[in-house]
């Protein structure tokens, strides 16, 4: 009886994880113990643009009535929106030129955008879509920092010293603000007139 050598399955080639997002160039973040790697350019990355705008406009974020999912998809697909700040510069005519948008709806949307400029710091932080930062964490961060600049400049130790902010959340926040793209979009949003009580 001839014994055949045991056949071993071929070894899978080693996959090296890119250090930067192939779409926008932001750093790739991968926390210890997690198998998923993600781009940290949340407000800027074209691959995440639609979801970022949908989240920003959602009821618990800036609550922009009329800026629904289908409309966001059209705005991005037609290259009218490159980041969330662009929605504040669109006109009634531009909105009215989209599918299923009459002039009245377009006008109402521009009014809703105007209204959304007046918000709270906690809603704004939540609207940024930082991973792991839900409404209650956004509330804590707004209370602790009182402004967006001190939060942007906070380091891991400062964040972890806050009750209820663990190492994972602290790392997510630091990674998000470490991306200049995200800071630039925040600046553009503030220049577009978004404000909150001091």
N, C-alpha and C positions, 0 to 999 in steps of 0.2 A: 504494500500500500504506500503510495507516494503522498507524503504530507506537504500540502501547499503552505507556503509562508503566509502568515497572517497579514491580511491587507489592512493597512491603516488609512483612514480617510485623509485626504490631503489637508495640510494645515492651512487655515485661513490666513490670508496676508494680513500683516499688522497694519491697522489703520491709525495714522497719526492725525491727531485733531488739529485743525488750523488754529493759529493764535488769534486771527482776526476774521471777522465776518466777510465772506466772499462778496456780499452784496454792498455793504456800506463801509467796511474797513474798521468798524468798532471792535473793541476787544471781545473775545469769546469768554464767557464766564462759566465755570463748572465747579460747583461746590463739592467738597469732599464727601464721598459716599453717594453722590448722585451720578446716574449714568447719562443724564441728558446735559448737553452743553448748549448754551444760548448766547445770542448776540446781546450785548449790553446797550446798543444804540436804539432803545425803545421808541423815542420820540422822532427819530430821524430815519431809521432803516426802511428802505423801500419795501422789503419783504414783510415788515410789520406795520406798514403805514395804515392800511385799512383798519386793522384791529385797534391801533393806537387812537385813530380819529373816532371810531365807534365808541371806545371806552371813554374818551374825553367828553363826548357829547351826551353820554348816558345820563339817566335821571339822577343817579346818586353822585355823579361827578358835576359837570357844568350845566347839565339839564338843558341842552339846546333843543327845544321843541321843534320838530319838523326835520331835524338832521338825522334821518333814519339810516339803517344799514344799506338799503338799495341806493340811496342818494350818495352816501359816502363812497360806495363802489364806483358809481359813475364819475364822481369828482376825481378820484384817484386814477381810474382808467383813462379819463380824458386829459390827464396831466394838468389838472387845475389845482390840485393839492399835493404838495411835496412834503409838507409836515403840517401838524395841527394848526399852526398859526395862520396858514394860508386861508382858512375858511373865513377869517375875519376881514379879508380884503376882497372878497367876492361881491359882485354887485347883483342887484335884482335881475338885471338883464342876463347875467351869466347863469344864475340859478334857473331863470325862466326858460333858458335854452336847453335844459336837460329834459329827459323823458319824464312824462307824467308830472310835470311841474308847470302849473299855470302861473300867470303873473301875480295873482292874489297869494298863492302859496309861497312864491318866491319872496314877495314883500313881507309876508308873515315870518319867514325864516330869517330875513335880514333883521327884523324887529327882535326876534328871539336871540339872535347873536348879540345884538346890542344889549339886551337885558342880561345875558350871561356874563358880560364883562364885569358886572358887579357881583362878586362872589365872596366866599370866605377862604381863609388860608387852608383850612383842613380839606375843603372840597377841591381846591386847586392841587394840593399835594396828592390827594387820591386820584384826581384826573390824570396826573402824569403817568400813571400805570406802572409804577415801580413794582417789580415782582415782590410778593409777600407783604406789600403795604396795602392793607384793606382800610376800610373806613375808620375802625377804632384806632389802628396804628397811626393813620393820618391825623386823627384828632390829638393823639398823644404828642406827635411831632410838632403840630401847630402850637400846642400849649407850651411845650418845652422851649421851642426856638423863637416863636413869635414873628418870624419872617422867613422868606425863602433863602436869603443870602447866608444867614448863619447855619441853616440846614445844609446848604450846598457845601459849606466849608468844614462841616463836622467830620471828625475822624472816628475810626472804629471804637476807640476807648470811650470817647464822649457819648457815642450812641449807646454802647452797651451799658453805660452807667445809668441809663434811663430805665426805670422800672417797666417791665413788659417788652423791652427790646432785646432780643437774644442775638447771639453771634451771626446767625444766618441772615436775619433781617438787616442787621447793621452792615454786613458785607454787601448785601443787595443795594442798600442805599448808597454806600460809598462807591460801588462800581458804577451805579447809574450816573452819579454826579461827576465821576472821574472822566466821563465821555464829554468832550468839549461840544460835540454835536447837540447833546441833550441840553447843556447850559445855553447854547445859542438859541435853541427853540424857545426855552423859557424866557430869555431876554426879548425875543420877538413877540411872544405872547403878552408880556408886560408893556412893550411898546405899542401893541395893538389895543391897549386900554384895559387889560384885565387888572383888576385891583380888588382889595379886600380891606376891611377896617384895620387900622394900624393898632 
